[in-house]
Amino acid sequence: MDAINNTVRNVHLIDKFMVFSLVEAIGTLAHYSILCALVEFYAVDPVTAIGWGALAGLFINCALNYSLTFKSRQSHVQTFPKFALIAALGLCLNQGMMGVVDSAILLSLRSGYDYGSRLGLEFLCQ
């Protein structure tokens, strides 16, 4: 009987992981879509654009994880600050790395993909 319970538990964890992965993929798609749109169409600095994309991803991931992945019964007042703290740390790392990359190798998504194509950014923004 323990083997059956373990199998059921493992299947549940795999299902939960798959839902989590799908939610994160949706949030990442929104993040990069906004990043590319702001840089390509509105000439926003990549470091600033990545912040706006991350903010959109934060809200999308939080809402979808809250309702689909974790099916939380706690209020958003309790769960959102924890989620936002972790997302803010990720945002700081993202913007920091983009700032270093942008200044170190003169990455310019607005004026062509000479350096960006080496990093695979051409694929992301087309």
C-alpha positions as CSV (number, residue, x, y, z in Angstrom):
1,M,0.0,0.0,0.0
2,D,2.9,2.4,0.7
3,A,4.2,1.8,-2.8
4,I,0.8,2.9,-4.3
5,N,0.7,6.0,-2.1
6,N,4.2,6.9,-3.1
7,T,3.4,6.5,-6.7
8,V,0.3,8.6,-6.4
9,R,2.3,11.3,-4.6
10,N,5.0,11.2,-7.2
11,V,2.4,11.6,-10.0
12,H,0.9,14.6,-8.2
13,L,4.3,16.2,-7.9
14,I,5.0,15.7,-11.5
15,D,1.7,17.2,-12.5
16,K,2.4,20.2,-10.2
17,F,5.8,20.6,-11.7
18,M,4.4,20.6,-15.2
19,V,1.8,23.2,-14.3
20,F,4.5,25.3,-12.6
21,S,6.7,25.0,-15.7
22,L,3.9,26.1,-18.0
23,V,3.1,29.1,-15.8
24,E,6.7,30.1,-15.8
25,A,7.0,29.8,-19.5
26,I,3.9,32.1,-20.0
27,G,5.5,34.6,-17.6
28,T,8.8,34.4,-19.4
29,L,7.1,34.9,-22.8
30,A,5.4,38.0,-21.5
31,H,8.7,39.3,-20.0
32,Y,10.7,38.9,-23.2
33,S,7.9,40.1,-25.4
34,I,7.6,43.4,-23.5
35,L,11.4,43.7,-23.4
36,C,11.7,43.3,-27.2
37,A,8.7,45.4,-28.0
38,L,10.0,48.3,-25.8
39,V,13.5,48.2,-27.3
40,E,12.5,47.6,-30.9
41,F,9.4,49.8,-31.3
42,Y,9.8,52.5,-28.6
43,A,13.7,52.8,-28.4
44,V,13.7,52.2,-24.6
45,D,17.0,51.4,-23.1
46,P,17.4,47.6,-22.6
47,V,18.1,47.9,-18.9
48,T,14.9,49.8,-18.4
49,A,12.9,47.6,-20.7
50,I,14.0,44.4,-18.9
51,G,12.6,46.0,-15.7
52,W,9.2,46.5,-17.3
53,G,9.2,43.0,-18.7
54,A,10.0,41.6,-15.3
55,L,7.2,43.5,-13.7
56,A,4.7,42.1,-16.2
57,G,6.1,38.6,-15.6
58,L,5.8,39.1,-11.9
59,F,2.1,39.8,-12.0
60,I,1.4,37.1,-14.5
61,N,3.4,34.5,-12.6
62,C,2.0,35.5,-9.3
63,A,-1.6,35.3,-10.4
64,L,-1.2,32.0,-12.3
65,N,0.8,30.3,-9.6
66,Y,-1.6,31.5,-6.9
67,S,-4.6,30.0,-8.7
68,L,-3.2,27.1,-10.8
69,T,0.0,25.8,-9.3
70,F,-0.5,26.2,-5.6
71,K,-4.2,26.7,-5.4
72,S,-3.6,28.9,-2.4
73,R,-6.3,29.7,0.1
74,Q,-4.3,32.4,1.7
75,S,-5.0,36.0,0.8
76,H,-2.9,37.9,-1.7
77,V,-2.0,40.2,1.1
78,Q,-0.1,37.3,2.7
79,T,1.4,35.7,-0.4
80,F,2.2,38.6,-2.7
81,P,5.0,40.3,-0.5
82,K,6.9,37.0,-0.4
83,F,6.5,36.4,-4.1
84,A,7.5,40.0,-4.9
85,L,10.6,39.8,-2.7
86,I,12.0,36.8,-4.6
87,A,11.0,38.4,-7.9
88,A,12.7,41.7,-6.9
89,L,15.9,39.8,-6.3
90,G,15.7,38.3,-9.7
91,L,15.0,41.7,-11.2
92,C,18.1,43.1,-9.6
93,L,20.2,40.3,-11.0
94,N,18.6,40.7,-14.5
95,Q,19.1,44.5,-14.6
96,G,22.6,44.2,-13.2
97,M,23.6,41.6,-15.8
98,M,21.9,43.5,-18.6
99,G,23.7,46.7,-17.5
100,V,27.1,45.0,-17.5
101,V,26.4,43.3,-20.9
102,D,25.1,46.5,-22.4
103,S,28.1,48.6,-21.4
104,A,30.8,45.9,-21.6
105,I,30.3,44.8,-25.2
106,L,28.3,47.8,-26.5
107,L,25.1,45.8,-27.0
108,S,22.6,47.8,-28.9
109,L,19.4,46.1,-29.7
110,R,18.1,49.3,-31.3
111,S,20.8,49.7,-34.0
112,G,21.3,46.2,-35.2
113,Y,22.2,42.8,-34.0
114,D,26.0,42.8,-34.5
115,Y,26.8,41.9,-30.9
116,G,23.3,40.8,-30.0
117,S,23.3,37.9,-32.5
118,R,26.3,36.4,-30.7
119,L,24.3,36.2,-27.5
120,G,21.2,34.8,-29.2
121,L,19.2,38.0,-28.6
122,E,18.4,38.2,-32.3
123,F,16.3,35.1,-31.9
124,L,14.4,36.5,-28.9
125,C,13.5,39.8,-30.5
126,Q,12.4,38.7,-34.0
